[in-house]
Amino acid sequence: MIQKISAPISVDLLYDHRKHTVVPRQIFWDGKNLRVDQVGLHHTFREGRTLFHIFSVVSQGLSFRLRLNTDSLFWTLEELSDGLAN
């Protein structure tokens, strides 16, 4: 089931200057530290002049959609899914 959340989170990420990649490694949400097991899709889009990065990640069998606002550098957990039908 997909849940819309829109909660502020903290994200630990790794930037590799050789590969020019940014990879979320850990999510800090709701008092829990969740290690990212897999990074799926990553894309960007703009709302006005603000660029957003969207990451789809998997942690502990759950899928998360993370949003980074490049103006404020704030992270938001947008969606959480357990993979089951609604």
C-alpha positions as CSV (number, residue, x, y, z in Angstrom):
1,M,0.0,0.0,0.0
2,I,1.3,3.4,-0.9
3,Q,1.0,6.1,1.8
4,K,1.5,9.8,1.1
5,I,3.5,11.2,4.0
6,S,5.2,14.6,3.3
7,A,7.4,14.5,6.4
8,P,10.7,16.2,7.0
9,I,13.7,13.8,7.2
10,S,17.4,13.8,7.5
11,V,19.5,11.9,4.9
12,D,23.1,10.7,5.1
13,L,24.4,10.5,1.5
14,L,27.6,9.8,-0.3
15,Y,28.9,11.9,-3.2
16,D,31.6,10.2,-5.4
17,H,33.5,12.9,-7.3
18,R,35.1,10.3,-9.6
19,K,31.7,8.9,-10.7
20,H,29.8,12.1,-10.2
21,T,27.1,10.2,-8.3
22,V,25.1,11.1,-5.2
23,V,23.7,8.1,-3.3
24,P,21.5,8.2,-0.2
25,R,22.9,5.8,2.5
26,Q,20.7,6.3,5.5
27,I,17.4,7.9,6.3
28,F,16.6,9.4,9.8
29,W,12.8,9.5,10.2
30,D,10.4,9.2,13.1
31,G,13.1,8.4,15.6
32,K,14.5,5.6,13.4
33,N,17.7,5.2,11.5
34,L,17.0,3.3,8.3
35,R,19.9,2.0,6.2
36,V,19.3,2.3,2.4
37,D,19.6,-1.2,0.9
38,Q,19.0,-0.2,-2.7
39,V,18.7,3.0,-4.8
40,G,16.2,2.8,-7.6
41,L,15.2,5.7,-9.9
42,H,16.6,9.2,-9.5
43,H,15.2,12.1,-11.5
44,T,15.0,15.9,-11.3
45,F,12.3,18.4,-12.0
46,R,11.7,22.1,-11.6
47,E,8.9,24.1,-9.9
48,G,9.5,27.6,-11.0
49,R,13.2,28.3,-10.4
50,T,13.6,25.6,-7.7
51,L,15.3,22.3,-8.7
52,F,14.1,19.1,-6.9
53,H,15.8,15.7,-6.9
54,I,13.7,12.7,-6.4
55,F,15.2,9.4,-5.2
56,S,13.4,6.0,-4.9
57,V,15.1,3.9,-2.3
58,V,14.5,0.6,-0.5
59,S,15.1,0.0,3.2
60,Q,14.0,-3.0,5.3
61,G,11.7,-4.2,2.5
62,L,9.9,-0.9,2.3
63,S,10.1,1.6,-0.6
64,F,10.6,5.3,0.0
65,R,10.3,8.3,-2.3
66,L,12.7,11.1,-1.1
67,R,12.6,14.7,-2.3
68,L,15.5,17.1,-2.0
69,N,14.8,20.8,-2.4
70,T,18.1,22.3,-3.8
71,D,17.2,25.8,-2.7
72,S,16.7,25.0,1.0
73,L,18.6,21.7,1.0
74,F,15.7,20.2,3.0
75,W,14.7,16.6,2.5
76,T,11.1,15.4,2.5
77,L,9.8,11.8,2.7
78,E,6.9,11.9,0.2
79,E,5.8,8.3,0.0
80,L,6.1,5.0,1.7
81,S,5.2,1.7,0.2
82,D,5.2,-1.9,1.4
83,G,4.7,-3.2,-2.1
84,L,1.2,-4.6,-1.4
85,A,-1.9,-3.5,-3.4
86,N,-4.0,-0.7,-2.0
